Amino acid sequence: MRNTTVLISGASIAGPALAYWLSRYGFDVTVVEKSPALRAGGQAVDFTGHTHMTVLERMGILADIERRRTGKTDMVIVDEGGNEKARISGDFTGGDLEILRGDLADVIYQRTARNCRYLFGDTITALTETADGVHVEFAHAPAQRFDLVFGADGIHSRVRKLAFGPEQKFVKHQGHYYCLAGASKWESQPDAPRERAVSYALNTPGHLAGLGNSKAAQMYMFASPQLDYDRDDFDAQRRIVAEQFAGIGWEVPRMLADLPHLDGFYLDSLSKVTMKNFVQGRVALVGDAGYGNTLAGFGSGLAIVGAYVLAGELAAADGDYTVAFPRYQEMMKRTGKMAGASSPGAFLAPETALGLRFRNWFLGSRFFAMMVKSAEKSKNDIDLKNYPEIVAAR
């Protein structure tokens, strides 16, 4: 097989999943991750439908995920006096199977650590494609040549920037920001029974502040034009959140007082990645780097499916990326529609009082129930090739 030495940037979900399949098919895999270690805990991510479950089962990790799954969480929407105004069912927001992002990453990492090299605390600084490979420079490790390079490094992908162009060409701001801080119930109480839970959130026009949901101890969302801030300056980011929610009632003043003391702080925009091509030469993107849509649903499922298809097509093509990459892109262009076209910002944090009243009415109406039932019946499942069987029979 040709083109066997590969570099993957990113060790969250898409990266280790791709590493799993590529190493299984005989590729020599290196994974580089800017964090000093695997990230623990984190928000809950979910899978839904036959396609996602099929890939998890073929990876041999479905049972592990079942053992570490979280429970579904209903969100009760309240006003500033704490009075219930609406309720969002966990069946609508949680998919068929939920697990903390860090737990999922750990499950996959444990399946790859022996057969793949992980470079933690490092990042790619330059990519130069040549006739016989890609010359890669790192912030710390010595430069090295790889046959293929994969960007699995999220919506702000470093690989995409270096190989395809600046972020603003491909990432569109969707009009809202979200912030997660502190451990979720499932992270802080790992032995808690996985029964249904309830979280609470205040809505005011253009703002949502939530406590105790499946994603974090605190969750904020607010409408805003695109902001210019240092992604590494977390104190400045906390000030942004505090300014946005200043003067709002309910539990928000206490939440803001606790915010500087909570670990796991994360602020980002709701954004969508739109690319005509997410493969180019010897470089390909997988997961959010190529087709992300923040909090719109199925992002982790798409990452898992994308890794499965990309590795499978490469193995089926005997390492010929000129054959495999177009097939991968064609499949994921169709599958990527599962990510949804819209952003959840307008639904979770409507910008006007009228919009809030209509959204709350809609949540309690039969029309919302019909929408949920319709979505359940049409999970956009697709038939996937059984690549392990194809490769074994080759």
MOHU-V10396 format. One record per pair of residues at least 6 apart in sequence whose ideal C-beta (glycine too) atoms are under 8 Angstrom apart, sorted by the first residue. I is the first residue (numbers start at 0). J is the second residue. D is the distance in whole Angstrom. If there is no record, write none. Layout:
I|J|D  I|J|D
This chain:
0|25|6  0|26|8  0|314|8  0|317|5  0|318|4  1|146|8  1|317|7  1|318|4  1|319|7  2|146|4  2|147|6  2|281|8  2|313|8  2|318|4  2|319|7  2|320|6  3|25|7  3|26|5  3|27|5  3|146|6  3|318|6  4|26|8  4|27|5  4|29|8  4|132|8  4|144|8  4|145|5  4|146|5  4|147|8  5|21|6  5|26|5  5|27|7  5|28|6  5|29|7  5|145|6  5|146|6  5|147|5  5|148|7  5|149|7  6|29|5  6|30|8  6|31|7  6|123|8  6|133|8  6|135|6  6|143|8  6|145|4  6|147|7  6|148|5  6|149|7  7|14|5  7|17|6  7|18|6  7|21|8  7|28|7  7|29|7  7|30|5  7|31|7  7|148|8  7|149|5  7|151|6  8|14|7  8|30|8  8|31|5  8|32|8  8|122|8  8|123|6  8|148|7  8|149|7  8|150|5  8|151|6  8|152|4  8|156|8  8|157|6  8|158|5  9|30|8  9|31|8  9|32|6  9|150|7  9|151|4  9|152|4  9|153|6  9|156|8  9|286|8  9|288|7  10|30|5  10|31|8  10|32|4  10|34|7  10|37|6  10|104|7  10|108|7  10|117|6  10|119|7  11|38|7  11|100|7  11|104|6  11|151|7  11|153|7  12|44|7  12|100|7  12|103|6  12|104|6  12|107|7  12|286|7  12|299|5  12|302|5  12|303|7  13|151|4  13|285|5  13|286|3  13|287|7  13|288|8  13|302|4  13|303|8  13|305|7  13|306|6  14|30|6  14|32|7  14|149|8  14|151|4  14|152|7  14|285|8  14|286|8  15|30|7  15|104|6  15|107|4  15|108|5  15|110|8  15|111|5  16|58|7  16|107|6  16|302|6  16|303|5  16|306|4  16|307|7  17|149|6  17|151|6  17|285|6  17|306|4  17|309|6  17|310|6  18|28|5  18|30|5  18|107|8  18|111|5  18|115|5  19|58|6  19|107|6  19|110|5  19|111|5  19|306|8  20|58|8  20|306|6  20|307|6  20|309|8  20|310|3  20|311|7  20|314|8  20|386|8  21|28|5  21|310|5  21|313|7  21|314|8  22|28|5  22|111|6  22|114|4  22|115|5  23|310|8  23|387|8  24|310|6  24|313|7  24|314|4  24|390|6  25|314|8  26|310|8  26|313|8  26|318|8  28|111|8  28|114|7  28|115|4  28|116|7  29|115|7  29|116|5  29|117|8  29|118|7  29|143|8  29|145|7  30|111|8  30|115|6  30|116|7  30|117|5  30|118|7  31|117|8  31|118|4  31|121|5  31|122|7  31|123|6  31|137|7  31|140|8  32|117|7  32|118|7  32|119|5  32|120|8  32|121|7  33|120|7  33|121|7  33|122|4  33|152|8  33|157|8  34|119|7  34|120|7  35|119|6  35|120|4  36|119|6  37|101|7  37|104|6  37|105|6  37|108|6  37|119|8  38|100|8  38|101|5  38|104|7  39|101|4  39|105|7  40|99|6  40|100|8  40|101|4  40|102|8  40|182|6  40|183|7  40|186|4  40|263|6  41|99|6  41|100|4  41|101|4  41|186|8  41|263|7  42|99|7  42|100|6  42|179|6  42|183|7  42|213|7  42|214|4  42|215|6  43|69|5  43|72|8  43|93|8  43|97|5  43|98|7  43|99|6  43|100|7  43|183|6  43|185|7  43|213|4  43|214|6  44|97|7  44|98|6  44|99|8  44|100|5  44|103|6  44|298|7  44|299|4  45|93|5  45|94|3  45|95|7  45|96|6  45|97|5  45|98|8  45|296|8  45|297|8  45|299|7  45|300|8  46|52|7  46|55|7  46|64|8  46|94|6  46|95|6  46|96|5  46|299|7  46|300|5  46|303|7  47|94|4  47|95|4  47|96|7  47|297|7  47|300|7  47|378|6  48|95|7  48|300|8  48|378|3  48|379|7  48|380|5  49|378|7  49|380|5  50|300|8  50|304|6  50|334|8  50|378|8  50|379|8  50|380|5  50|381|6  50|383|6  51|95|8  51|96|8  51|297|8  51|300|4  51|303|7  51|304|7  52|61|7  52|95|7  52|96|7  53|383|6  54|303|5  54|304|6  54|307|5  54|383|7  55|61|4  55|64|6  55|303|7  57|307|7  57|385|8  57|387|6  58|107|8  58|110|8  58|303|8  58|307|8  59|110|7  60|106|5  60|107|7  60|110|7  63|106|5  64|96|6  64|98|5  64|103|7  64|106|6  65|96|7  67|98|6  67|99|7  67|102|5  67|106|7  68|96|6  68|97|6  68|98|5  68|193|6  69|97|5  69|98|6  69|99|6  69|183|8  69|185|4  69|193|6  69|213|6  70|89|8  70|97|8  70|185|7  70|192|8  70|193|4  70|194|5  70|195|6  70|196|5  70|213|8  71|89|3  71|90|7  71|92|8  71|93|4  71|97|7  71|195|5  71|196|7  71|213|8  72|89|5  72|92|8  72|93|7  72|184|8  72|195|7  72|196|5  72|197|7  72|198|5  72|212|6  72|213|4  73|86|6  73|87|7  73|88|6  73|89|5  73|195|7  73|196|7  73|197|5  73|198|7  74|86|7  74|87|4  74|89|8  74|92|7  74|197|8  74|198|5  74|199|7  74|200|6  74|209|7  74|212|6  75|83|6  75|85|8  75|86|5  75|197|6  75|198|7  75|199|5  75|200|7  76|83|7  76|84|5  76|85|4  76|86|7  76|87|7  76|200|6  76|201|8  76|202|5  76|359|7  76|362|8  77|83|6  77|84|6  77|199|6  77|200|7  77|201|6  77|202|8  77|249|7  78|84|6  78|201|7  78|202|8  78|249|8  79|201|6  79|203|7  79|247|7  79|248|4  79|249|5  80|248|8  80|249|8  81|249|6  84|202|7  84|359|5  85|358|7  85|359|4  85|362|4  85|363|6  86|362|7  86|363|8  87|362|6  88|371|7  89|195|6  89|196|8  89|213|8  90|371|7  91|371|5  91|374|8  93|213|7  94|296|8  94|297|8  94|300|8  97|213|7  98|106|8  99|183|7  99|185|6  99|186|6  100|299|7  101|186|8  103|299|7  108|117|8  118|137|7  118|140|6  120|139|7  121|137|5  121|138|6  121|139|5  121|140|5  122|137|7  122|138|5  122|157|6  123|135|6  123|136|7  123|137|6  123|138|8  123|157|6  123|158|6  123|161|7  124|136|5  124|137|6  124|138|5  125|134|8  125|135|7  125|136|4  125|161|7  126|133|6  126|134|7  126|135|6  126|136|8  126|148|6  126|158|7  126|161|5  126|162|6  126|282|7  127|133|7  127|134|4  127|135|8  128|134|8  128|162|8  128|280|5  128|281|6  128|282|7  129|144|8  131|144|8  132|144|5  132|145|6  132|146|5  132|281|7  133|144|7  133|145|5  133|146|8  133|147|7  133|148|5  133|281|5  133|282|7  134|142|7  134|143|8  134|144|5  135|142|6  135|143|6  135|144|7  135|145|6  135|148|7  136|142|5  137|143|8  146|281|7  146|318|8  147|281|5  147|282|7  147|283|7  147|313|8  147|320|6  148|158|7  148|162|7  148|281|6  148|282|5  148|283|8  149|158|7  149|282|7  149|283|5  149|284|7  149|285|6  149|309|7  150|156|5  150|157|7  150|158|3  150|159|5  150|162|7  150|282|7  150|283|7  150|284|4  150|285|7  150|288|4  150|289|7  151|284|8  151|285|5  151|286|5  151|288|6  151|302|7  151|306|7  152|158|6  152|159|8  152|288|6  153|286|7  153|287|5  153|288|6  153|291|7  154|170|6  154|267|8  154|270|6  154|272|6  154|287|5  154|288|7  154|291|4  154|293|6  155|166|6  155|170|8  155|230|7  156|166|8  156|284|7  156|287|8  156|288|4  158|282|7  158|284|7  158|288|7  159|166|7  159|169|7  159|284|6  159|288|5  159|289|8  160|166|6  162|279|6  162|280|8  162|282|4  163|169|7  163|274|7  163|277|8  163|279|6  163|282|8  163|284|8  169|272|6  169|273|6  169|274|5  170|270|5  170|271|7  170|272|6  171|270|6  171|271|5  171|272|8  171|273|6  172|224|8  172|225|4  172|268|5  172|269|8  172|270|6  173|268|7  173|269|4  173|270|6  173|271|6  173|293|7  173|342|4  173|344|6  174|222|6  174|223|8  174|224|8  174|269|7  174|342|7  174|344|6  174|345|7  175|220|6  175|221|7  175|222|5  175|223|7  175|268|7  175|269|5  175|342|7  175|344|3  175|345|8  175|348|6  176|220|7  176|221|6  176|223|6  176|226|7  176|239|8  176|266|6  176|267|7  176|268|5  176|269|7  177|218|7  177|219|7  177|220|5  177|266|8  177|267|7  177|268|8  177|269|6  177|293|7  177|294|6  177|344|8  178|217|8  178|218|7  178|219|4  178|220|8  178|236|8  178|240|5  178|264|7  178|265|7  178|266|4  179|214|6  179|215|4  179|217|7  179|218|6  179|263|7  179|264|8  179|265|5  180|215|6  180|216|7  180|217|5  180|218|8  180|258|6  180|261|4  180|262|8  180|263|6  180|264|5  180|265|7  181|215|6  181|216|3  181|217|5  181|257|8  181|261|4  181|262|7  181|263|6  182|215|7  182|216|6  182|262|7  182|263|7  183|211|8  183|212|7  183|213|6  183|214|6  183|215|5  183|216|6  184|191|7  184|196|6  184|211|6  184|213|7  184|216|8  185|191|7  185|193|8  185|213|7  187|216|7  196|211|8  196|213|7  197|211|8  198|209|6  198|210|6  198|211|5  198|212|4  198|213|7  199|209|7  199|210|5  199|211|7  199|250|8  200|207|6  200|208|6  200|209|4  200|210|7  200|212|7  200|218|7  201|207|7  201|208|5  201|209|8  201|247|7  201|248|8  201|249|4  201|250|7  201|251|6  202|348|7  202|349|8  202|355|6  203|247|6  203|355|8  204|349|7  204|350|6  204|351|5  204|352|5  204|354|7  204|355|6  205|221|6  205|222|4  205|348|6  205|349|7  205|350|4  205|351|8  206|219|8  206|220|7  206|221|5  206|222|8  206|243|7  206|244|6  206|247|7  206|348|6  207|218|7  207|219|7  207|220|4  207|221|7  207|347|5  207|348|4  208|217|8  208|218|8  208|219|5  208|244|6  208|247|7  208|249|7  208|250|8  208|251|5  208|254|6  209|217|7  209|218|4  209|219|7  210|216|7  210|217|6  210|218|8  210|250|6  210|254|7  212|218|6  215|263|7  216|261|6  217|254|5  217|257|7  217|258|7  217|261|7  219|240|6  219|243|7  219|244|7  220|269|8  220|344|7  220|347|6  220|348|5  221|240|8  221|243|5  221|244|7  221|348|6  222|344|7  222|348|6  222|350|5  223|243|7  225|268|7  226|239|7  226|268|8  228|235|6  228|236|6  228|239|6  229|235|6  233|264|5  234|259|8  236|264|7  236|266|4  237|258|6  237|259|6  237|264|7  239|266|7  240|255|7  240|258|7  240|266|7  241|255|5  241|258|7  244|251|5  244|254|8  244|255|6  245|255|8  258|264|8  267|293|7  268|293|7  269|293|5  269|294|6  269|342|5  269|343|7  269|344|5  270|291|7  270|292|8  270|293|5  271|291|7  271|292|5  271|293|7  271|295|8  271|342|7  272|287|7  272|288|7  272|289|7  272|290|6  272|291|5  272|292|7  274|284|7  274|289|6  274|290|7  276|328|7  277|283|7  277|284|4  277|288|8  277|289|3  277|290|7  277|328|6  277|331|8  278|284|7  278|324|4  278|325|7  278|327|7  278|328|5  281|320|6  283|289|8  283|309|6  283|320|8  283|324|6  283|327|7  283|328|8  284|290|8  285|302|7  285|305|5  285|306|6  285|309|6  286|298|7  286|301|7  286|302|4  286|305|6  286|306|7  287|298|6  287|302|7  289|305|7  289|331|7  290|301|6  290|305|8  290|331|6  290|335|4  290|338|6  291|298|6  291|338|7  292|298|7  292|338|4  292|339|6  292|342|7  293|342|7  294|342|8  294|343|5  295|338|6  295|339|4  295|341|7  295|342|6  295|343|6  296|338|7  296|339|6  296|343|8  297|337|5  297|338|6  297|339|7  298|338|7  300|337|7  301|331|8  301|334|7  301|335|7  301|337|6  301|338|6  304|331|8  304|334|6  304|383|7  305|327|8  305|331|5  305|334|8  307|383|7  307|386|7  308|327|5  308|330|5  308|331|6  308|334|8  308|383|7  308|384|8  308|386|8  309|323|8  309|327|5  310|386|7  311|384|6  311|386|3  311|387|8  311|389|7  311|390|7  312|322|8  312|323|4  312|324|8  312|326|5  312|327|5  312|330|8  312|386|8  313|319|8  313|320|7  313|323|4  313|327|8  314|386|6  314|389|8  314|390|5  315|323|7  315|384|8  315|386|6  315|389|5  315|390|6  315|393|7  316|322|4  316|323|4  316|326|8  317|393|8  333|381|7  334|379|8  334|381|6  336|379|7  337|378|8  337|379|4  345|354|8  346|358|7  349|355|5  349|357|8  349|358|5  361|367|5
